[in-house]
């Protein structure tokens, strides 16, 4: 069965814009026409594809149609590359620590050579693959090694995290100070900084150190640069990427708490399309990651 392109395009635009009215303005048609297109697509699919909420949400069944729409749009832009002056928008997913450390320079190199803008979706590396599956993004930095259906995978490298705190914080909370190894009594009382409620790094490190991961009080600071700033200000201890903590440790602003580092392997997944633009993005990202990250073991 052939699905009319304007129907799947309309579905994707509604999800981008958040409502049928906003999609109508972007598509230069009436809200009634937008609604008719979605009803026609739902008749073809035989199921509901759009939840009419604020903002509008796709159902699980809609994901394949959204991805189809975005793939068609990307291939169309590749076909017209160099012929017109239209700028292509490329949605990508990335974890916060990669975004804060190594991810932006390669995108800047691509943007300097091509008419492209990037729509970045930030999420934990354990969840970014879901944005590929739903068709929200074309490529993602993810901890998932197995390819998402319809995607291909390249190893990027590993982010190493170390437990750090300010010298004053370590001196206050840990009997042996810093670097002498985990102090279980101190770890049970010393405040921890978590990124958000899904951040498991500090919990994993505490368990590895033999400490009670449920005992310490926790701050939550859901922005990577602000997260590091919270540690630098002495709000608590946390695990930072060595790419982010190394200079602060060298200047004596932070000290290592000891214990085992946590190493998180990262992979690049993208739609398995013959797209020169998407391949150019991947080439820059993979090259940069392999230059600055540790090899994936």
N, C-alpha and C positions, 0 to 999 in steps of 0.2 A: 504494500500500500504506500503510495506517495503522499507525503505530508507537505502542503503548501508552505513555502518559505515564509510568507508574510505572517502566518499563524504562529510559528515557533519564534519568529523574530519579536512578535508582539509580547509573547510570554516572557522572553528574556528582558525586554525593555520594562515591563511592569515590575519585575523583580529588581532591576537596577534603580528604577525611579521610586518604588515603594507604593505606588497606587495607580489605579486605572486612569484617574484624571491627569496625573503627571505624565503617564505614558502617552496619553492622547495628545498632550501639548508637544511632546518630543517627536511623535510620529506625524503630527499635523493632521490628525483625524479627530472625530468626535469621541467622547467617552462611550457613547452607545456602540460605535463601530468597534472600539477596543473590546467591549464586553461580548459583542457578537463573534469576534474572532476567537476569543477564549472558549466560548460555548461550542464553536465549530471544532476547535482542536480537542476539546473534551469529548465530543461525540466520536471523533476519530479514534481517540485513545480508549474510549469506553469507561472512563473513570475521571474523578475530579483531579484537576491538576493545580488549581490555585485556591489557596485559603484567602478569602476576602477580609483580611484583618488589616490593622494599621501598625506597621507596614504589611503589605501583601506578602504571603509566604508560599513557596512551592511545596507541594506534597511530594512524598517519596517517588510517586509515579512520574512526576514532572521532570525529574533530574535528567533523564535521557534526552528529553526534548530541549531542555535548556542547553545541555552540552552540544547537541546537534546544531542549535542556533548559533552558538558562539564559535563553533568550528567552521560553519559556513561563512560567518562574518570574517574570521581570520583568513581563510582561503581567498575570499573576495578581496581583502586588503592586500594580500600578497600579489594577487593578479594585477592590481592597479598600482603597485609600488613603482614609483618613478614616473608615472603617467599623470597623476594629479597631486594636489598639495594637501590632501586630507591626512590628518594625524590619526594614527592607530592607537587605540587604548588596549593595553595588555594587562589583564588582572592576574596577579601572582599572590601566592600565600607564603608567608615566612614566619619563623619563630622570632620572638622579641630579641633574643640575644644575638642572633645572626644579623638582624636588622640594625642593631646597635654597634656591631663590630666590623663586619666584612661585606655585607650584602649590597650596600648602596654604590660603592665605587664602580663595580662592573656595570650596573644599570646606567650610571652616568656616562660611561664610555659608549654604550649602545645608543643612548639618547643624543649624544653629540654627533653620531653618524647617521641616524635615521629619524624620520618623522614619527616618533612614538612617545606616548606617555604611559606611565605605569599606575595601575590601581592596586595598591598593596593591601592585602588582608593579613593582619597579624593574629596568630594563634599559636598555641603550644605545638611543638613539633610532632607530638603524638596525635594531633587532631587535624593538621593541615591536609592530610590525604583525603579527608572527608569532603573538603572543599573542591578537590578534583573530581571526586565521584559525583558530586551534585551539579557539576558544570559551572560552579561559581568562578573558578580560576582555571587558567590554562597550564600553569606550572606551579610547583610547590617544593619548598624545602621541608623535608619530612624525616622522621626517624624510621619510617616504614620502608623496609628493604624490598619486600615483595611488591611487584608492580600492581598499581590500580588497573582495573580492566580498561583496556584501550590506551594505556600509557606505557612509556618506557622509562628506565631508571638508570641514573649514573651515580656512582659513589662520589660524594663531595669531600668527606674527611670527618674528623671528630673534634668536637668542642670539649676541652678539658676544663673542669670546674674545680676550684680549690676553696676550702673554708677559710674565711678571713674576717678580721675585725680590726678596729683601731687599737693601737697600743694601750690607750687608756681603758677601753672597754675590756680587753683581755686581762689587764692588770686588776680590774675591779671584780670580774666574775670568775676567773679561773685561778686556782691556787698556785699553779706552777707557771702562770703567765701563758705566753704563746709558744708554740713550737715543741712543747714537751710531750705532745700527744693528747688525745681527748681526756678531759677531766669530767667524769660522769656526773659528779655532784654539781659542778658548775654548769654543765650542759642542761641539767634538769631545771635550773633557775634562770639562766641567762636568756634574755629576749632574743627571738629569732626574727629575721625578716624573710617573709615569703612573698613571691610575686602576686599570687592570688590563691584561691582555694584549690585550684588544680595543680599547683606547684608542689611536686613531690621530692625535689632535689634535697632540700634540707632534711626532710623526714628520712629519706634513704640514707643520708650521711649519718644521722643520729643513730639509726638502727645498726649501721655498719660499725659505729663506734661503741656499740653495746649500751647506749643510753636509752632512756624512756622517751620515745618520740612524742608522746602525748603530754608530757609534763611542762615544757617551757611555754611561756606566753609568746604570742606571735603578732608582729606587725604585718600588714599586707600593703604592698606598694606596687600597683600594677602598671609600671612603666619602666623599661630597662635602665635608662639613664638615671631616673629618679630612684630606682631600686639601689643602684650603686651609690648614689648620693646619700641615701638613708644609712647605708653601712659606713660611709666615710664620716657622717655626722655622729656616729656612735649610737644610733637607735638600737642596733642589734648586730649579731653576726649573721653571715649568709655565705652561700657558695656563689662565687662570681666566675665567669669565664676568665681563664688566664690571659686571654687577649685584652680583657678589660682591667684586670687587677694588677698585671705585671708592673706597670709603671708606678702605680701607687705603692706597691710593696718595695720597689727599688728606692723610692723617695722616703720610705719610713712612715708613710701615711696609713698603711695597713700592715698587719702581720698575719702570717699563716698560723692556723690553729693546729696543724698537724692532721693526722688521720689520713684515710685513703681519699685520693681525688676521685671524682666521678667523671667518666668519659662517655659522651653521648655521640654515637655515630649519626651522621646526617647524609641524606640522599636527595638528589634532585629527580623529581618525577614531572613529566610533561606529556601532553597529549601526543600520541603516536601519529602525527601528521607530517607530511612533507611541506613544512612551512619555513622558508628562509628566515623570516623574522624571529620566530620562536627558537629556531636553531641558533641564531646569532646571540640571542639572550642566553641560551643554555651554554654556549661555548664560553662566553665571558664569565658567567657565574661559576662554572665548573673549574675554569682555569684559576680564578681568584681563590676559590675555596681550597683547591689543592696546593696553592702557594702559601696560604696562611694557616690552614688547619692541620691537625695531625692526621697521618694516614689511617684509614679505616682498617682495623685488624680483622 
